[in-house]
Amino acid sequence: MYENMFTAPKKDFSIPQDEGKSATTKKTGTSLQEDINDFNKDLHNFYNIGFSRQVISASQLEDVVKSKGRFIIKSLSTSPYFNLALENYIFKNTPRVKKGFDNCRLLFYINDKCAVIGKNQNLWQEVDHIKLKNNNFELLRRFSGGGTVLHDLGNVNYSYLTSRENFETKFFNKMIIKWLNSFKPELGLELNDRGDIIQNGFKISGSAYKIAGGKAYHHATMLLNADLENFDGLLEPSLPGNMEWESSGVHSVKSKIKNVGVITPGQFISLVSERFQKTFKVDDNIPVYICDEFKSMNHEIENAMHTLQSNKWKYLSGPKFSVRIREKDLKIKVEKGMIYDCNRSELIGLEFKGFLENIDSYT
Ligand SMILES: Nc1ncnc2c1ncn2[C@@H]1O[C@H](COP(=O)(O)OP(=O)(O)OP(=O)(O)O)[C@@H](O)[C@H]1O
């Protein structure tokens, strides 16, 4: 089945108009083979792979990223570690433009199930670890700021890179809204004050930003047909003793979310790519490159993946915080994931993660 998913179809695979069913929609009376066919069709639409579309090698990736010029990259990988590391690689290695046209770049990726917290967040306040584990969600701390979001295969991530001078936080989402609403006016997408995209009052896309080295990116989620039932409770930590927090970190702003529903990941990526190519074209056509974690891997991406996977980055970084657990008569202060002050001196020096996991034996 895996091979089948990535084998180009013999016939033309134009976007079927009747797609866009939510992943939570219950199917009745369809066979497994039909499900597989549907899934394959959607994957092909998403990746838009023809026989001529080749995955680029590590050296080709390096060449295109380090040269000047605009392009689109689509990642075939669903590993959140690879995709965030790839994004970081493109961001860091895009040359700074002093004069002339900006090196605008657009990246698309779809991650398998994961919770992605902002760089400056206290993860214990943001996610329920046990539920994440039980639902097979990875936990990642990204390199950019912002709040915590959930990803699965029905959520497309887009990342728009430009120069610091030309960067404006709401700019790219305004374009996305314009493009999608002109494609299907009934979508009725709007931008709220925070720069999120909303539909009928529900959030469908959340954004985060990074500015460094004279460049900036805006990356965002787009909930198209995510399995929202599976997201239930993952961002509501159930911790012992009604913990009372004091943290200088960034707190997520909870919003009610929904899927756009009538547009598939494949349609979304094709449409945004096509409009981007038209809108941002300078002289030559804007090329589209395909990447994956096998052929396009390099040391820098690999290193960033190791950082993202490491305990140090996930659990031993983030903001300083204090927590009070009245039930246990405890006041704890934590910096870089370690308890550095506590009214029970024997707890000083413990990792907060280890303390929480074994709280009953410590209290
Ligand atoms: N895939 C998703 N897309 C959009 N919103 C989501 C998604 N997953 C969760 N959410 C909602 O977004 C909330 C977090 O939003 P928040 O604005 O704090 O972070 P953000 O979207 O990364 O952006 P910001 O940079 O504005 O902080 C979650 O509590 C949840 O309500």
The ligand as an ORCA input file, in Angstrom:
! r2SCAN-3c Opt
* xyz 0 1
  N      -3.656     23.266     13.719
  C      -4.218     24.332     14.291
  N      -4.556     25.402     13.545
  C      -5.116     26.489     14.099
  N      -5.372     26.606     15.398
  C      -5.069     25.582     16.188
  C      -4.481     24.400     15.679
  N      -4.266     23.554     16.708
  C      -4.726     24.184     17.815
  N      -5.211     25.397     17.512
  C      -5.793     26.426     18.406
  O      -4.851     27.462     18.516
  C      -4.598     27.746     19.905
  C      -3.202     28.318     20.060
  O      -3.187     29.538     19.390
  P      -2.114     30.719     19.648
  O      -2.669     31.916     18.980
  O      -1.740     30.785     21.074
  O      -0.839     30.190     18.881
  P      -0.480     30.290     17.362
  O      -1.675     29.948     16.546
  O       0.779     29.516     17.157
  O      -0.189     31.796     17.067
  P       0.385     33.082     17.799
  O       1.691     33.342     17.131
  O      -0.658     34.086     17.465
  O       0.517     32.808     19.256
  C      -4.814     26.437     20.572
  O      -5.057     26.577     21.937
  C      -6.030     25.914     19.814
  O      -7.192     26.527     20.303
*
